[in-house]
Amino acid sequence: MQKTFIVIAAYNEERSISDVVHGLKKEGYHGRNIIVVDDGSNDNTFKEAQKAGATVLKHAINRGQGAALRTGMDYSLKHKAEIIVHFDADGQHNPKEVKDIIQPIINKEADVALGSRFLSKKSDVPLIKRIVLKMGVVFTFIFSGIWLTDTHNGFRAFSRKAAENIEITQDKMEHASEIIDLIKLKNIKYREIPVTIKYTKHSMEKGQSPLNSIRIAARLIWTKFLR
Amino acid sequence: MISILQIIVTLFIVFALSRAIFRFRDKQINLLELVFWCLLWIAAGVVLFIPQATNPIARLLNVGRGIDVPVYLSIVLLFYLVFRLYVKLDSINQNITKIVREVAIKKKK
């Protein structure tokens, strides 16, 4: 089995982080390879993740999800990861599906696997969320030239080669689009994998508001032209 | 006849000039930047007391009144400076993230 690291960016997730880590351990992933990046939380995220047995890195101040994921990836690459998985800290992803998302990478069919909640019938996506995400699909197509069924799904897997190639520079939520942009730009082989997203009250509170997606789009356009 | 506006603006120009000179002495700006700021504020002072001085430039650039020239130029300059600030802030933010990341990874080892 290839050495798989699971990177979890966590900001004020004391309520869910422990369950997420335990869920992954139950699937056979060692705590050594479950990397929780506490992104400067004000609560007990760090302690909870440590108690659950994960490897916990701590950002001294909050830098955003993109920055935290990159920290986890850098750490994993340093420790000779062969596959890196992004996993959400709020409990909306299913630990059982990690094996599905890394499959195309193990089989060498792709270097990046992107989770899609719309390829699977099991995700019960709320209507407004559905509309915003579909608009995101169109935006991604215009922006990056890749037509996906889902965007801003935080469940992904990378081969080591892809992880080294995809350097996240967007500290906040824009990294999700940036990753897709880089896949296109660097001609990386990708595949979409059906995943289920569990919408709990907790994950809905922590999720992105539709309004924020406008801000994300604006920021992306700004950096595309000026950076 | 000197107006109150002229007095206030003159005081401000003197203040701004002194800031530029002090910052040059502290080596926070280089000679070229000092010259730039001095010329800018001296030009502002000239325009303040002799508004007609801008008329030849106005005729040259085909704008109505001489005093409009510095106003237009200031707006352009302000836009440019705001843009520069944005870019600068962006790179500072990226650098902060880099430091935070380095510390997080180093501490774990």
Boltz contact constraints between the chains, C-beta under 6 A:
constraints:
  - contact:
      token1: [A, 57]
      token2: [B, 104]
      max_distance: 6.0
  - contact:
      token1: [A, 57]
      token2: [B, 108]
      max_distance: 6.0
  - contact:
      token1: [A, 58]
      token2: [B, 104]
      max_distance: 6.0
  - contact:
      token1: [A, 59]
      token2: [B, 100]
      max_distance: 6.0
  - contact:
      token1: [A, 59]
      token2: [B, 104]
      max_distance: 6.0
  - contact:
      token1: [A, 60]
      token2: [B, 100]
      max_distance: 6.0
  - contact:
      token1: [A, 60]
      token2: [B, 103]
      max_distance: 6.0
  - contact:
      token1: [A, 63]
      token2: [B, 97]
      max_distance: 6.0
  - contact:
      token1: [A, 63]
      token2: [B, 100]
      max_distance: 6.0
  - contact:
      token1: [A, 67]
      token2: [B, 97]
      max_distance: 6.0
  - contact:
      token1: [A, 71]
      token2: [B, 101]
      max_distance: 6.0
  - contact:
      token1: [A, 71]
      token2: [B, 104]
      max_distance: 6.0
  - contact:
      token1: [A, 75]
      token2: [B, 105]
      max_distance: 6.0
  - contact:
      token1: [A, 171]
      token2: [B, 97]
      max_distance: 6.0
